[in-house]
Amino acid sequence: MVDEVLSQSEIDMLLNALTSGEIDTEEIRREAEQPKAKSYDFRRPNKFSKDQMRTIYLIHENFARLASNFLSVYLRTNIQIKIASVEQITFEDFIVSIPSPTVMTIFSLDPLPGSAVFETNSTFVFPIIDLLFGGPGQMPRETREVTDIEVNVLKNLNRKVLENLIYVWADVIEISPTIQSVETNPQLNRIISPNEIVAVVTFTTAIGSFEGMMNMCLPWVTLEPVVSKLSSRHWFASAEKEVEGQQQLILEALEQTPLEFTVLGGETELTIREILGLQVGDVVALNNRVAHDLVMLVEEIPKFTVQPGIWERKLAVQVTGYLERGEKLNE
């Protein structure tokens, strides 16, 4: 939208009208203060808030990354999946927007009620089928229907792809995706009422030079039990709690790790002749004086200064100071 700029003559005319009283400034102010009416379609109410839609976007952005990594490794080729958009529409509008032929995987998200839809169109399906059967990942010359054998193969593949939903939804709820059926005709898919609101997550795909799309359709009735958790505040709080939990586990593991402590009584230099001449009972003079601190090593790294002594009839040392990395004990 381009803002209109008044010319100098129009500005002069407006100032003259205000001065002469031709324009009632009070009336303009009252009109500005009156609430503006907003259009609202009662046939398509917005059930998901903007914050909830943003959280759904973040969740499935992670799903796109995990699915890309899985398919690239599983099919041994570079496959890119990126999230494009998230919108709420009626289920009827979603069905109408789907091209034919396509592959629609209907699955449940136990313990959530109802069913969801994972739709992959032909520009994604056929290169995947070609790769699964040993090809380079090409599209057929003419668009055709998917055979029953290909449907069964894709069903097994989509089962593995949908398992990534377990990880991306873990901060909200523990789910178990289970495939119920696979359809190739969108008009035969009537899992919910046509007027029911759904959240549609659209992904773009790239397999070599072939670009396609896929959609994840999540009905409101399915997400309603967890819709209160679909907020950025809850999302980031869960992420922070997970990080804190991992830090605590690491700290507990470190606290139980055994370490070797070594105390250096002192140092000296001897020739090989002197070492070969040592006998039992000989005394070797060290460079450390009796009143000076000794150095205690932790896993062969100097860490503390100590004084030797006795504790409950056992040799012991008392820590007197701390050595920074690379610091040496003063002579």
KAZIQUI-V875132 format. One record per helix or strand of 3 or more residues. SS is the DSSP state (h for helix, s for strand). FROM is the first residue (numbers start at 0). TO is the last residue. If there is no record, write none. Layout:
<<SS,FROM,TO> <SS,FROM,TO>>
This chain:
<<h,7,19> <h,24,32> <h,41,43> <h,49,74> <s,78,89> <h,90,96> <s,101,109> <s,115,120> <h,121,131> <h,147,161> <h,163,167> <s,175,182> <h,185,187> <s,196,206> <s,209,218> <h,219,228> <h,231,254> <s,260,263> <h,271,275> <s,293,297> <s,300,310> <s,313,321>>
